[in-house]
Amino acid sequence: MQLSVTERERLYAILEKYDQNPKVQQMREFIQHGDVTTYQHCKNVVLVSCWLNHRLHLGADETSLAVGAFLHDFYLYDWHKKGTFHGIRRLFEMHGFSHPGCACVNAEQVFHITKKEQSIISSHMWPLTFRHVPSCREAIIVCLADKYCAVVESMFKHSRVAAAKNANGEYDEW
């Protein structure tokens, strides 16, 4: 899944202010799936979301889609170390259920994101977070792209979504 140079430049222009934020850069410190960092996973979800939007002519708002996808896992902790199952009463405190809310709160506090972007972040784990159903096309796209990326990253222990690692050991830039 490759975006054109023009599409990548547009994405970078949209996401530059987010990407340069020190809090966003903290996502590089946490592993998401396999050996893929949360930062790289979010970039992968952006690329897949935008590819789907462009190639399938879905007509999603490009800015909301990119921002929501980039910040969908902006929770800033190592989920591998955060607790284990403590019984059914505390089930919804587990990472899979709770991190969309945490990411949404962080994104709102740091960037004052729009209601649509909040909806994208809050619903990206649906149907696991069954009360937060994707309510716009951007949220549906990010929800699907996130699942695709998670499967690819987990199955192959590294991302095959982006093309090749650069000198920093990270995958393809925007």
Salt bridges, closest charged atoms under 4 A:
GLU7 OE2 - HIS54 ND1 3.12
GLU7 OE2 - ARG55 NH1 2.86
GLU62 OE1 - ARG10 NE 3.17
GLU62 OE2 - HIS54 NE2 3.05
ASP73 OD2 - HIS41 NE2 3.33
ASP73 OD2 - HIS72 NE2 3.09
ASP73 OD1 - HIS99 NE2 2.98
ASP73 OD1 - HIS124 NE2 3.09
ASP78 OD1 - HIS80 ND1 2.95
GLU93 OE1 - ARG90 NE 2.83
GLU138 OE2 - LYS116 NZ 3.37
ASP146 OD1 - HIS41 NE2 2.76
ASP146 OD1 - HIS72 NE2 3.05
GLU153 OE1 - HIS33 ND1 2.73
GLU153 OE1 - HIS41 ND1 2.81
GLU170 OE2 - ARG28 NH1 2.04
ASP172 OD2 - ARG8 NH2 2.71
GLU173 OE1 - LYS43 NZ 3.29
